[in-house]
Each structure stands twice: as C-alpha cells, then as structure tokens.
Amino acid sequence: MTVTLVTQDGVLIDAVHLPPPGRRGPDEQAGAGQPADLGALAELGGLTDTGGRPGLDVLADGDGLAARLPTGKRDLAIVIAHGFTMSWQRPLTWGLVRRFNHSAGVVTFDFRGHGRSGGLSTLGDKEIDDLDVAVRYARELGYRRVATVGFSMGGSVVLRHAALRGGTDAVISVSSPGRWYYRGTVAMRRVHLAAERRLGRAFSKHVLNTRISPEGWPIPDPMPPAEAASRISPTPVLIIHGDQDIYFPADHGQQLYDAAKEPKELWLIPGFGHAERHTDDALVDRIVAWADTASAEAHHDAEQTTS
C-alpha cells in the first residue's frame, strides 16, 4: 500500500495507495483510521527497483505494480493533495482518505518538506511535480479516470497542476487562495511569518514536521491560482469555499470560479471553515459523486474527440 515515488527533480515522495472497495485485502478493510492502521502503513520495506518504466520512478512499492487492477476495477482514482503542514499520516487527514476510499480508489502522498517526503516545501511552486508523479502512479496502476482533490495549499496545487501538467479528468479545489501574498487575515499573517522568518521556519520544522525552503520563490512568481484556473478547460473544475474561512475569505473562491471557463462549478458553503479540518463525511461523499460524474463525462468527451 505504501510507495516511495521520485519526482522529475529527484525528490522522494512518501505515498500510499488504497484500492477501490472490493479489492482490499483482509488487512485493508475500510475503517475509521485507527492508529494501528497508520502504524502498519508506516513500515516501508527495503528500496527495490520496479523496472525502468519511462517517466515514472518508484523506489519502494508495498503494492507491487505488477498487481495492477483488473479491467473491471480500472475506474476512478481520487488523488488527494493535503494542505500546508498536513500529512497523510495525521489522523485527521487519514480519516478523510478512508472516507474517500469508500467509493473510489485513492492515492495520497506527502508534499516535499512534509512528513517523510524529502526536499523542502516551496509553498505550492514545485509541489506540482509531487502531484504529477502521484497522478502518473495512479495511471500506472491502471485507473481509467483520475480526479485530483486539493485542500488549501493543495487546492492551489491541483489548479496549477491541471494548467501546467495536465493528465487529469476532473479537478476539485477546496479552500484555495485565489491569489498570492494574501495577508488580510491573522491566520495568513502567521503563515507568512512562518515561511519568511528563520525562527518561523525552525518552529515549522521541529513542531509541525514541515521543512520550508529559505530561498523563496523564483522571479517571476509561479503562476497564480486564478490564472491557472483560467487554463484548465475543458477539464471540469469544482471550486469549494466556505464563508467562515479564517485564512482566505470567500472572495478567493469566487475569484477562482470567475476566472475558470466551463465546465465549472462553485460550492460556496455557509458555515464552512477551512480545508481538511472542516470537511466532514457528507462533503466527502458529495465531492466523490461530483468527481465520478464530471470525470466520466470528460472521459467520454475525450474519447469521442479522438475516435
């Protein structure tokens, strides 16, 4: 189930694959994400070369890519991109992963600088390469349709990935910023302090297990999320935002939606806060249903275009 992927710039990415319902072994049955589950998943074996497939490097593979899904199960994979300072091994994130897995196969991973992944966090810039290797891994496993779901920083990454790398059938962005350098809330001013000050980066490293690059962004800045949203079509995109977000007010979600072209949808949810922490089972189920329908339509349209 666990796998170490390698990005195009050589960063090791700690990832996990949960097969769709009906394909799990007796030790993988869906549950509430008890610590025992996390402990078992945290044990990677020795590094093994899986065979030189072009464009995808896999160092340690707990699944075995040879055990691809049978044709009838090569359907929908949800690739989940977490928020800043989060990790797939945190109980909060793992609970969401398991809920997504009730209805689809799931690939999730830790961004560079987070958890057990290598490298340093660039706060959404180079992270598109981390997501890209996870998407390609899902394809390698045999899934016909791949939808990306990103939270907060991950929400900006799924938009930028779709615009700059592609290869997905649907994109869902939850609580993403619409623009860079936003400091209009107390929470975001604290994030900027953590990223820009040496003491803040030390706190993030030792307390939050998040290693932030001290180098900052290149010039010019990475493509902003709203510009990325404008370049995703014809891939369907769903923007989800809450009117109680303490990091990015609801106008960020509206900015993303306004920039995007059809097919697009906006869920501005009353009472919803920010990202993973305020995502419940009901919202996860709505997201999966939307991803299933939207990606199926997009996949069908693409097949019709190429036939």
C-alpha positions as a printed NumPy array, in Angstrom:
array([[  0.   ,   0.   ,   0.   ],
       [  2.874,   2.386,   0.718],
       [  5.155,   3.574,  -2.049],
       [  8.073,   5.947,  -2.484],
       [  7.831,   7.936,  -5.703],
       [ 10.508,  10.099,  -7.304],
       [  9.708,  13.466,  -8.876],
       [ 11.335,  14.739, -12.048],
       [ 13.7  ,  16.847,  -9.919],
       [ 14.693,  13.861,  -7.774],
       [ 12.632,  14.426,  -4.613],
       [ 11.405,  11.306,  -2.789],
       [  7.653,  11.422,  -2.158],
       [  6.034,   9.26 ,   0.517],
       [  2.708,   7.998,  -0.844],
       [  0.005,   5.414,  -0.227],
       [ -2.496,   3.647,  -2.475],
       [ -5.821,   2.324,  -1.236],
       [ -7.525,   0.115,  -3.849],
       [-11.227,   0.642,  -4.545],
       [-13.859,  -1.196,  -2.481],
       [-13.866,  -4.892,  -3.222],
       [-10.126,  -5.004,  -3.978],
       [ -8.778,  -4.621,  -0.42 ],
       [ -7.127,  -7.445,   1.404],
       [ -8.239,  -8.533,   4.895],
       [ -5.812,  -6.046,   6.499],
       [ -7.126,  -3.123,   4.431],
       [-10.821,  -3.056,   5.253],
       [-12.252,   0.449,   5.474],
       [-12.376,   1.775,   8.996],
       [-12.049,   4.939,  10.984],
       [ -8.281,   5.223,  10.606],
       [ -7.175,   3.791,  13.932],
       [ -3.543,   4.244,  14.972],
       [ -2.927,   0.564,  14.235],
       [ -3.741,   1.23 ,  10.57 ],
       [ -1.266,   4.089,  10.415],
       [  1.432,   2.079,  12.144],
       [  1.126,  -0.765,   9.676],
       [  1.216,   1.584,   6.703],
       [  4.267,   3.397,   8.032],
       [  6.526,   0.352,   7.564],
       [  8.278,   0.552,   4.199],
       [ 10.495,  -2.303,   3.116],
       [ 13.939,  -2.019,   1.554],
       [ 14.326,   0.002,  -1.613],
       [ 13.66 ,  -2.002,  -4.745],
       [ 13.852,  -1.069,  -8.411],
       [ 10.499,  -1.77 , -10.059],
       [ 11.738,  -1.948, -13.583],
       [ 12.544,   1.174, -15.556],
       [  9.12 ,   2.301, -16.742],
       [  9.67 ,   5.53 , -18.704],
       [  8.611,   8.689, -16.893],
       [  7.847,   7.103, -13.524],
       [ 10.407,   6.159, -10.89 ],
       [  9.25 ,   4.013,  -7.983],
       [ 11.764,   3.067,  -5.3  ],
       [  9.776,   1.175,  -2.686],
       [  6.431,  -0.328,  -3.595],
       [  4.301,  -2.012,  -0.953],
       [  1.58 ,  -2.821,  -3.512],
       [  3.703,  -4.169,  -6.325],
       [  2.879,  -2.503,  -9.626],
       [  2.707,  -5.942, -11.177],
       [ -0.537,  -6.436,  -9.221],
       [ -2.443,  -3.915, -11.297],
       [ -6.181,  -3.678, -11.004],
       [ -8.292,  -5.985, -13.175],
       [-10.055,  -4.336, -16.088],
       [-13.407,  -4.133, -14.303],
       [-11.863,  -2.14 , -11.444],
       [ -9.81 ,   0.302, -13.525],
       [-12.296,   3.053, -12.932],
       [-11.963,   6.156, -10.744],
       [ -8.957,   7.148,  -8.64 ],
       [ -9.015,  10.155,  -6.32 ],
       [ -5.556,  11.701,  -5.837],
       [ -5.581,  13.772,  -2.643],
       [ -3.26 ,  16.758,  -2.127],
       [ -3.099,  17.928,   1.506],
       [ -2.779,  21.425,   2.92 ],
       [  0.311,  23.192,   4.265],
       [  1.763,  21.48 ,   7.404],
       [ -0.55 ,  18.478,   6.965],
       [  0.391,  14.85 ,   6.208],
       [ -1.476,  11.76 ,   5.06 ],
       [ -0.382,  10.073,   8.292],
       [ -2.2  ,  12.547,  10.531],
       [ -5.435,  11.043,  11.918],
       [ -7.483,  13.986,  10.604],
       [ -6.214,  13.525,   7.049],
       [ -6.294,   9.753,   7.237],
       [ -9.952,   9.808,   8.255],
       [-10.782,  11.77 ,   5.1  ],
       [ -8.674,   9.433,   2.974],
       [-10.557,   6.421,   4.285],
       [-13.879,   8.126,   3.618],
       [-12.908,   8.881,   0.017],
       [-11.913,   5.24 ,  -0.268],
       [-15.476,   4.113,   0.475],
       [-16.366,   4.989,  -3.118],
       [-13.14 ,   5.061,  -5.147],
       [ -9.52 ,   4.07 ,  -5.266],
       [ -7.282,   6.611,  -3.535],
       [ -3.685,   7.713,  -3.99 ],
       [ -2.43 ,  10.214,  -1.455],
       [  1.016,  11.455,  -0.522],
       [  3.032,  13.968,   1.474],
       [  4.266,  17.038,  -0.37 ],
       [  8.003,  17.73 ,  -0.344],
       [  9.163,  19.018,   3.022],
       [  6.207,  17.353,   4.783],
       [  6.103,  14.145,   6.803],
       [  8.508,  11.526,   5.473],
       [  8.867,  13.01 ,   1.999],
       [ 12.213,  14.522,   1.072],
       [ 13.072,  18.009,  -0.058],
       [ 11.848,  21.361,   1.228],
       [  8.429,  22.935,   0.926],
       [  8.129,  25.683,  -1.694],
       [  4.569,  26.545,  -0.612],
       [  2.899,  25.495,  -3.855],
       [  5.548,  26.143,  -6.517],
       [  7.458,  22.898,  -7.158],
       [  4.701,  20.893,  -5.469],
       [  3.03 ,  20.466,  -8.868],
       [  5.773,  17.915,  -9.608],
       [  4.884,  15.991,  -6.431],
       [  1.254,  15.819,  -7.508],
       [  2.234,  14.92 , -11.055],
       [  4.162,  11.82 , -10.002],
       [  1.189,  10.716,  -7.855],
       [ -1.207,  11.183, -10.796],
       [  1.082,   9.204, -13.084],
       [  1.324,   6.482, -10.449],
       [ -2.474,   6.211, -10.41 ],
       [ -2.441,   5.843, -14.189],
       [  0.28 ,   3.214, -13.937],
       [ -1.911,   1.247, -11.545],
       [ -4.492,   1.035, -14.315],
       [ -7.158,   3.601, -13.402],
       [ -9.061,   4.924, -16.414],
       [-10.134,   8.157, -14.732],
       [ -8.171,  10.296, -12.276],
       [ -9.584,  13.225, -10.307],
       [ -7.427,  15.431,  -8.097],
       [ -8.707,  16.872,  -4.812],
       [ -6.629,  19.538,  -3.099],
       [ -7.043,  21.335,   0.218],
       [ -5.722,  24.871,   0.912],
       [ -2.153,  24.862,  -0.471],
       [ -3.053,  21.574,  -2.14 ],
       [ -6.077,  23.322,  -3.629],
       [ -3.806,  25.778,  -5.413],
       [ -1.518,  22.929,  -6.484],
       [ -4.285,  20.913,  -8.18 ],
       [ -5.275,  24.001, -10.183],
       [ -1.702,  24.788, -11.207],
       [ -1.008,  21.135, -11.997],
       [ -4.039,  20.909, -14.279],
       [ -2.942,  24.052, -16.119],
       [  0.784,  23.265, -16.384],
       [  0.98 ,  19.449, -16.428],
       [ -2.49 ,  18.101, -17.211],
       [ -3.36 ,  14.424, -17.257],
       [ -6.44 ,  14.588, -15.018],
       [-10.135,  14.084, -15.762],
       [-11.541,  16.374, -13.049],
       [-10.161,  18.897, -10.547],
       [-11.586,  19.771,  -7.124],
       [-10.037,  22.682,  -5.214],
       [-11.074,  23.188,  -1.578],
       [-10.231,  26.409,   0.328],
       [ -7.561,  27.508,  -2.136],
       [ -6.181,  31.022,  -2.311],
       [ -7.196,  32.887,  -5.424],
       [ -4.034,  34.999,  -5.43 ],
       [ -0.583,  35.078,  -3.869],
       [  0.751,  37.117,  -0.939],
       [ -2.6  ,  37.498,   0.794],
       [ -2.133,  38.9  ,   4.324],
       [ -5.638,  40.111,   5.065],
       [ -6.31 ,  37.672,   7.919],
       [ -4.467,  36.979,  11.157],
       [ -4.035,  33.345,  10.149],
       [ -2.329,  34.24 ,   6.878],
       [ -0.052,  36.775,   8.518],
       [  1.123,  33.96 ,  10.779],
       [  1.735,  31.716,   7.763],
       [  3.878,  34.43 ,   6.174],
       [  5.881,  34.772,   9.387],
       [  6.453,  31.016,   9.451],
       [  7.668,  30.993,   5.852],
       [  9.7  ,  34.21 ,   5.773],
       [ 11.454,  34.258,   9.147],
       [ 14.199,  31.892,  10.277],
       [ 12.523,  31.386,  13.659],
       [  9.227,  30.611,  11.95 ],
       [ 10.84 ,  28.024,   9.695],
       [ 12.53 ,  26.449,  12.722],
       [  9.188,  26.224,  14.518],
       [  7.57 ,  24.667,  11.443],
       [ 10.377,  22.123,  11.161],
       [ 10.569,  20.994,  14.772],
       [  6.937,  21.35 ,  15.855],
       [  4.918,  20.85 ,  12.659],
       [  7.332,  18.474,  10.866],
       [  7.298,  20.812,   7.854],
       [ 10.617,  21.871,   6.333],
       [ 10.33 ,  25.129,   4.392],
       [ 12.835,  26.29 ,   1.808],
       [ 14.574,  29.54 ,   2.85 ],
       [ 15.167,  30.519,  -0.77 ],
       [ 11.716,  31.915,  -1.524],
       [ 10.103,  31.865,  -4.945],
       [ 11.793,  32.421,  -8.296],
       [ 11.313,  35.565, -10.359],
       [  8.778,  35.865, -11.876],
       [  6.374,  34.351,  -9.348],
       [  4.78 ,  30.956, -10.015],
       [  1.535,  31.097, -11.968],
       [ -1.194,  32.351,  -9.582],
       [ -4.129,  30.029,  -8.841],
       [ -6.725,  32.191, -10.613],
       [ -4.66 ,  32.319, -13.791],
       [ -4.226,  28.556, -13.577],
       [ -7.992,  28.121, -13.174],
       [ -8.496,  30.038, -16.421],
       [ -6.374,  27.492, -18.315],
       [ -7.913,  24.206, -17.148],
       [-10.85 ,  23.924, -19.566],
       [-12.08 ,  21.571, -20.974],
       [-11.202,  19.623, -17.801],
       [-14.108,  20.142, -15.362],
       [-13.268,  22.059, -12.189],
       [-15.124,  22.339,  -8.881],
       [-14.291,  25.207,  -6.523],
       [-15.313,  24.729,  -2.88 ],
       [-15.033,  27.521,  -0.34 ],
       [-16.578,  28.445,   2.992],
       [-17.929,  31.756,   4.201],
       [-16.211,  31.167,   7.571],
       [-12.692,  30.548,   6.235],
       [-10.209,  32.183,   8.63 ],
       [ -7.366,  32.029,   6.097],
       [ -8.881,  33.025,   2.752],
       [-12.248,  34.823,   2.681],
       [-14.929,  33.645,   0.283],
       [-13.902,  36.147,  -2.4  ],
       [-10.895,  33.913,  -3.105],
       [-13.193,  31.084,  -4.116],
       [-15.301,  33.466,  -6.181],
       [-12.152,  34.772,  -7.89 ],
       [-11.175,  31.235,  -8.903],
       [-14.635,  30.442, -10.193],
       [-14.885,  33.685, -12.166],
       [-11.506,  33.013, -13.782],
       [-12.314,  29.423, -14.755],
       [-14.027,  28.514, -18.011],
       [-16.763,  25.946, -18.477],
       [-17.274,  23.268, -17.363],
       [-17.045,  24.671, -13.857],
       [-18.985,  24.707, -10.603],
       [-18.798,  26.682,  -7.347],
       [-19.934,  25.47 ,  -3.937],
       [-19.866,  28.392,  -1.527],
       [-20.855,  26.637,   1.695],
       [-22.461,  28.596,   4.566],
       [-20.767,  27.942,   7.9  ],
       [-17.846,  26.061,   6.326],
       [-14.39 ,  26.92 ,   7.623],
       [-11.075,  25.921,   6.102],
       [ -9.871,  22.84 ,   4.256],
       [ -9.458,  19.405,   5.878],
       [-10.322,  20.497,   9.384],
       [-13.883,  21.42 ,   8.407],
       [-14.517,  18.726,   5.791],
       [-16.991,  16.13 ,   7.032],
       [-18.134,  12.791,   5.637],
       [-21.143,  14.319,   3.894],
       [-18.962,  16.758,   1.974],
       [-16.506,  13.999,   1.031],
       [-19.385,  11.939,  -0.371],
       [-20.634,  14.94 ,  -2.393],
       [-17.14 ,  15.52 ,  -3.767],
       [-16.736,  11.884,  -4.846],
       [-20.164,  11.893,  -6.524],
       [-19.289,  15.071,  -8.418],
       [-15.855,  13.748,  -9.39 ],
       [-17.366,  10.481, -10.642],
       [-19.966,  12.197, -12.827],
       [-17.744,  15.016, -14.094],
       [-14.755,  12.8  , -14.886],
       [-16.959,  10.247, -16.664],
       [-18.398,  12.967, -18.883],
       [-14.956,  14.421, -19.585],
       [-13.524,  10.986, -20.312],
       [-16.384,  10.212, -22.701],
       [-15.969,  13.557, -24.484],
       [-12.218,  12.971, -24.875],
       [-12.821,   9.503, -26.327],
       [-15.371,  10.914, -28.774],
       [-12.901,  13.596, -29.867],
       [-10.117,  11.1  , -30.546],
       [-12.3  ,   8.477, -32.237]])
